């Protein structure tokens, strides 16, 4: 990501015009997520505010896992396979399973996973035309959803949880 | 908003193509905000989780106030005027001032303000060409920001706080 263009939603070299605008928004959302967790220690990433809370680490994994799910849905028209469900199941579910399984990792562990998933997304999006964004699938209730929506939803979902991460960070880091 | 098209990012009658895609995303973000607060009582809208927390009512006002700020910036190339700062100052600031001034309102009060602000936004966006989204202003540090980014930021900011609202709602509504 070019930081000089961080606040421009527009053309990006290597992407169709509309896809580039989408990627601009994904890039900025990711930039703010990374800013929200910069410098966090393991105990802060594992911090549980109350029994219903997810840790920041679990939320970071959840953001990556959701992107993996939408990769499968939109690039390969399938659900997650057995290996992917094994790898990402706790992150997708959150709650108790995530509390048991997603714990004790350094920040770099989460950042590396986010980055690997995103690299694949950008590689796939770079090979698609704008028209692909208009392709629709059906929810079966008369409502349709297009690929543009699905990727809008991926970054919107990330921003939603980033809002929670910011809130949690304030509480996780003030313990002295 | 047409619920049938809720999951389609694309053309909207009355808007230029690119503006319509932006409005599609704004519409969906708003739909989820309204869902997140549906049925909340005054005491739940005023709920303060801890001394650093904002209430859900204050966050709803903050979402509307931010949109007012970006209306001024992008439609009229100015800052908020005295009347606007008087009306929206507490909502923009949040924190202690919001705790004192934004309290005791029914949900409809917040929804009505959100709706009034949004109606003006849609009216103004409907009179603009796609090219307007590309217009840039400078941060003065070599970084530029275009109108597309500014309105992306408005709905991203809303989603960020909606994430917090969802988190707070779970805690505000379980007191029995």
Interface residues (C-beta under 8 A of the other chain):
Chain A: X3 X4 X6 X7 X8 X9 X10 X18 X21 X24 X25 X28 X29 X50 X52 X133 X134 X136 X139 X142 X143 X144 X145 X146 X148 X149 X152 X156 X159 X160 X161 X162 X163 X164 X166 X167 X170 X171
Chain B: X3 X4 X6 X7 X8 X9 X10 X18 X21 X24 X25 X28 X29 X50 X52 X133 X134 X136 X139 X142 X143 X144 X145 X146 X148 X149 X152 X156 X159 X160 X161 X162 X163 X164 X166 X167 X170 X171
